[in-house]
Amino acid sequence: MNSKNTKPELKVQSILKNKKLFFVKHIKALAGTPDIVIPSHKIIIDIKGCFWHQHGCNNSKFPKTNQLFWVEKFEKIRIKDTENLKLNKKKGWNTFDIWECITDNHQRLDHEINRILEIGKLINQNYSLNRYNSKQFTIKTF
C-alpha cells in the first residue's frame, strides 16, 4: 500500500487533467499521504484497492487460508483509514474514496469524479456561508 502512480491512480489523474483541474499527488503533510489532493476544492481523493480495503466487490474476496492474520490485517487498515480521515478533516479537508473496481469503467469513473467535485463545491460553499454569517451577524435569542 506504499504504491504510487498505480493504474487506478493514473486513470483518475487523466480525467482530472482533462477537466483542467490542478492537483498534487502524495502530500506527506497530510495524514496517510493521500493519492490525490485538489487544493482549490479542499478535496482529498484516495484510490482504494478493493482487496486491501475489503470493498465487498468481486475483487475483494476474503482469503481462505490464514484467516486470523487477514482479519487482523484488514482491521488495522480500517482503523488507520479512519484515523487519517479524522486528522485530515480537522485540517479542513474533505476526503473521498474511489474504489479500484470503479476505475475499470471510464464513464462510471468520470461520473464519480464529477459527483465528488460537486459535493466538494457544496461543502465549501456551505462552510464559506457559515463563516460569513458567523462573522457578520449576531443572532439574538430571547
Residue frames relative to the residue before (quaternion, step in Angstrom):
aa qw qx qy qz dx dy dz
M 1.0000 0.0000 0.0000 0.0000 0.00 0.00 0.00
N 0.5197 0.5774 -0.4389 0.4516 3.54 1.23 0.43
S 0.3792 0.7448 -0.4719 0.2808 3.56 1.28 0.20
K 0.0987 -0.7656 0.6339 0.0485 3.52 -1.13 0.78
N 0.8402 0.1563 -0.1455 0.4985 3.51 -1.19 0.70
T 0.1620 0.7866 -0.5643 0.1912 3.52 0.87 1.05
K 0.6943 -0.4588 0.3326 0.4437 3.60 -1.23 0.24
P 0.6611 0.4859 -0.3361 0.4625 3.66 0.84 -0.80
E 0.6345 0.5193 -0.3350 0.4641 3.63 0.98 -0.77
L 0.6648 0.5120 -0.3080 0.4483 3.59 0.89 -0.90
K 0.6247 0.5317 -0.3346 0.4638 3.58 1.08 -0.69
V 0.6547 0.4911 -0.3071 0.4856 3.58 0.97 -0.85
Q 0.6465 0.5253 -0.3158 0.4544 3.58 0.92 -0.90
S 0.6290 0.5466 -0.3309 0.4429 3.58 0.98 -0.82
I 0.6684 0.4864 -0.2989 0.4768 3.59 0.91 -0.90
L 0.6489 0.5101 -0.3243 0.4621 3.59 0.95 -0.81
K 0.6294 0.5222 -0.3293 0.4718 3.60 1.03 -0.76
N 0.6489 0.5174 -0.3130 0.4618 3.58 0.97 -0.84
K 0.6763 0.4576 -0.2767 0.5067 3.58 1.16 -0.60
K 0.3907 -0.7544 0.4359 0.2969 3.56 1.39 0.02
L 0.3678 0.7124 -0.4964 0.3328 3.55 1.03 0.90
F 0.3724 -0.6995 0.5632 0.2344 3.54 -0.96 0.88
F 0.0943 0.7785 -0.6152 0.0812 3.56 -0.91 0.95
V 0.2232 -0.7377 0.6173 0.1580 3.52 -1.29 0.38
K 0.3357 -0.7594 0.5341 0.1594 3.52 -1.21 0.61
H 0.8898 0.0784 -0.0388 0.4479 3.50 -1.30 0.65
I 0.1213 0.8145 -0.5474 0.1494 3.57 0.70 1.16
K 0.3283 -0.7894 0.4907 0.1682 3.56 -0.42 1.24
A 0.5841 0.5956 -0.3699 0.4089 3.60 1.20 -0.40
L 0.6826 0.4245 -0.2807 0.5245 3.59 1.24 -0.29
A 0.6019 -0.5910 0.4038 0.3540 3.55 -1.10 0.74
G 0.8276 0.2221 -0.1869 0.4804 3.55 -0.94 0.94
T 0.3190 -0.7652 0.4930 0.2638 3.59 1.32 0.03
P 0.1466 -0.8530 0.4941 0.0823 3.60 0.51 1.19
D 0.5979 -0.5932 0.4155 0.3435 3.54 -1.16 0.70
I 0.8030 -0.0144 0.0720 0.5915 3.57 0.83 -1.04
V 0.0749 -0.7743 0.6281 0.0171 3.54 -1.02 0.90
I 0.1368 -0.7580 0.6340 0.0683 3.55 -0.96 0.98
P 0.2813 -0.8249 0.4633 0.1604 3.60 0.09 1.29
S 0.6552 0.5432 -0.3287 0.4093 3.61 0.92 -0.84
H 0.7441 0.3514 -0.1977 0.5327 3.59 1.19 -0.50
K 0.3554 -0.7385 0.4842 0.3065 3.59 1.33 -0.11
I 0.4385 0.6868 -0.4437 0.3730 3.56 1.04 0.92
I 0.1542 -0.7211 0.6696 0.0889 3.49 -1.17 0.85
I 0.0924 -0.7621 0.6376 0.0642 3.56 -0.98 0.87
D 0.0979 -0.7684 0.6318 0.0279 3.53 -0.75 1.13
I 0.2252 -0.7446 0.6138 0.1347 3.54 -0.84 1.00
K 0.1719 -0.8255 0.5360 0.0421 3.53 -0.41 1.30
G 0.3935 -0.6826 0.5679 0.2379 3.53 -1.00 0.91
C 0.4986 -0.6988 0.4253 0.2868 3.58 -0.69 1.08
F 0.6622 0.4968 -0.3140 0.4648 3.60 0.98 -0.79
W 0.7349 0.4607 -0.2555 0.4271 3.59 0.65 -1.11
H 0.7614 0.3260 -0.1865 0.5284 3.57 1.08 -0.65
Q 0.3869 -0.7829 0.4240 0.2399 3.56 1.38 0.34
H 0.0447 -0.8542 0.5161 -0.0439 3.51 0.65 1.25
G 0.4542 -0.6822 0.4601 0.3416 3.57 0.96 -0.81
C 0.5430 0.5982 -0.4004 0.4325 3.58 1.29 0.01
N 0.7451 -0.3942 0.2900 0.4532 3.59 -1.30 -0.12
N 0.6508 0.5269 -0.3142 0.4473 3.60 1.16 -0.51
S 0.7210 0.4528 -0.2443 0.4642 3.59 1.21 -0.21
K 0.1379 0.8100 -0.5513 0.1450 3.55 0.96 0.86
F 0.4141 -0.7080 0.5178 0.2431 3.55 -0.89 0.96
P 0.5025 -0.6682 0.4521 0.3109 3.62 -0.84 0.94
K 0.4283 -0.7241 0.4900 0.2282 3.56 -1.05 0.80
T 0.7252 0.3747 -0.2381 0.5264 3.58 1.17 -0.45
N 0.8412 0.1658 -0.1332 0.4971 3.54 -1.27 0.55
Q 0.0920 0.8720 -0.4768 0.0614 3.55 1.04 0.85
L 0.6066 0.5550 -0.3703 0.4323 3.62 1.00 -0.67
F 0.6147 0.5447 -0.3353 0.4615 3.57 0.99 -0.84
W 0.7127 0.4701 -0.2647 0.4484 3.58 0.82 -1.04
V 0.6011 0.5458 -0.3621 0.4579 3.59 1.03 -0.70
E 0.6820 0.4785 -0.2829 0.4752 3.58 0.88 -0.95
K 0.6421 0.5363 -0.3178 0.4462 3.58 0.97 -0.87
F 0.6998 0.4608 -0.2741 0.4720 3.59 0.81 -0.98
E 0.6242 0.5339 -0.3399 0.4581 3.60 1.06 -0.67
K 0.6337 0.5210 -0.3261 0.4698 3.61 0.99 -0.80
I 0.6414 0.5145 -0.3173 0.4725 3.57 0.98 -0.83
R 0.6542 0.5178 -0.3103 0.4557 3.60 0.93 -0.91
I 0.6567 0.5056 -0.3038 0.4700 3.58 0.95 -0.89
K 0.6615 0.5018 -0.3054 0.4661 3.60 0.92 -0.88
D 0.6252 0.5326 -0.3329 0.4633 3.60 0.99 -0.80
T 0.6658 0.5025 -0.2948 0.4663 3.59 0.95 -0.90
E 0.6434 0.5146 -0.3201 0.4676 3.60 0.97 -0.83
N 0.6589 0.5085 -0.3062 0.4621 3.59 0.92 -0.90
L 0.6225 0.5467 -0.3261 0.4552 3.57 1.00 -0.86
K 0.6869 0.4861 -0.2777 0.4635 3.59 0.86 -0.98
L 0.6629 0.5096 -0.3117 0.4513 3.59 0.90 -0.89
N 0.6925 0.4622 -0.2828 0.4763 3.57 0.91 -0.86
K 0.5967 0.5515 -0.3567 0.4612 3.60 1.10 -0.61
K 0.6315 0.5345 -0.3252 0.4580 3.58 1.02 -0.80
K 0.6840 0.4592 -0.2723 0.4971 3.58 1.16 -0.62
G 0.6109 -0.6026 0.3299 0.3935 3.59 1.29 0.11
W 0.5393 0.6237 -0.3992 0.4010 3.59 1.25 0.25
N 0.2581 -0.7294 0.6131 0.1596 3.54 -1.19 0.69
T 0.1962 -0.8114 0.5469 0.0637 3.55 -0.65 1.17
F 0.0581 -0.7718 0.6332 0.0048 3.53 -1.01 0.94
D 0.2837 -0.7498 0.5768 0.1568 3.55 -1.05 0.82
I 0.0900 -0.7274 0.6752 0.0834 3.51 -1.18 0.70
W 0.3336 -0.7653 0.5226 0.1731 3.55 -0.72 1.11
E 0.6382 -0.5682 0.3871 0.3465 3.51 -1.10 0.85
C 0.6692 0.5229 -0.3126 0.4254 3.61 0.89 -0.90
I 0.6136 0.5503 -0.3498 0.4453 3.61 1.12 -0.56
T 0.6363 0.5645 -0.3336 0.4065 3.58 1.08 -0.69
D 0.5592 0.6110 -0.3875 0.4047 3.60 1.24 -0.22
N 0.7261 0.3428 -0.2016 0.5609 3.58 1.25 -0.43
H 0.3757 -0.7767 0.4598 0.2103 3.59 -0.22 1.32
Q 0.6703 0.5014 -0.3078 0.4523 3.60 0.88 -0.91
R 0.6637 0.4930 -0.2995 0.4762 3.58 0.94 -0.86
L 0.6403 0.5188 -0.3183 0.4685 3.59 1.02 -0.80
D 0.6431 0.5157 -0.3190 0.4676 3.59 0.93 -0.87
H 0.6434 0.5162 -0.3123 0.4712 3.58 0.98 -0.86
E 0.6578 0.5130 -0.3053 0.4593 3.59 0.93 -0.88
I 0.6534 0.4979 -0.3133 0.4764 3.60 0.96 -0.82
N 0.6297 0.5191 -0.3340 0.4717 3.62 0.99 -0.77
R 0.6411 0.5233 -0.3147 0.4648 3.58 1.01 -0.85
I 0.6469 0.5162 -0.3119 0.4667 3.59 0.94 -0.88
L 0.6721 0.4960 -0.3024 0.4591 3.59 0.88 -0.91
E 0.6557 0.5074 -0.3133 0.4631 3.59 0.98 -0.81
I 0.6533 0.4922 -0.3139 0.4821 3.60 0.93 -0.86
G 0.6419 0.5295 -0.3198 0.4532 3.58 0.95 -0.87
K 0.6383 0.5232 -0.3147 0.4689 3.57 1.01 -0.86
L 0.6650 0.5054 -0.2997 0.4611 3.60 0.92 -0.91
I 0.6406 0.5162 -0.3235 0.4674 3.57 0.97 -0.85
N 0.6818 0.4884 -0.2895 0.4612 3.60 0.88 -0.91
Q 0.6316 0.5156 -0.3346 0.4725 3.61 1.02 -0.74
N 0.6548 0.5091 -0.3053 0.4679 3.55 0.95 -0.88
Y 0.6412 0.5189 -0.3162 0.4685 3.59 0.98 -0.85
S 0.6663 0.4960 -0.2993 0.4696 3.59 0.92 -0.92
L 0.6445 0.5207 -0.3182 0.4607 3.57 0.97 -0.83
N 0.6647 0.4937 -0.3017 0.4726 3.59 0.92 -0.89
R 0.6448 0.5139 -0.3177 0.4682 3.58 0.99 -0.81
Y 0.6484 0.5162 -0.3048 0.4693 3.56 0.98 -0.90
N 0.6785 0.4969 -0.2927 0.4550 3.57 0.83 -0.97
S 0.6852 0.4989 -0.3063 0.4334 3.57 0.86 -0.87
K 0.6915 0.4615 -0.2837 0.4778 3.61 1.09 -0.60
Q 0.7477 0.4466 -0.2177 0.4405 3.56 1.00 -0.79
F 0.8034 0.2570 -0.1069 0.5265 3.57 1.03 -0.66
T 0.2329 -0.7213 0.6310 0.1654 3.48 -1.20 0.62
I 0.2293 -0.7686 0.5834 0.1280 3.54 -0.77 1.01
K 0.1680 -0.7885 0.5877 0.0685 3.54 -0.72 1.11
T 0.1127 -0.7693 0.6244 0.0753 3.51 -1.00 0.81
F 0.2572 -0.7788 0.5575 0.1283 3.55 -1.03 0.77
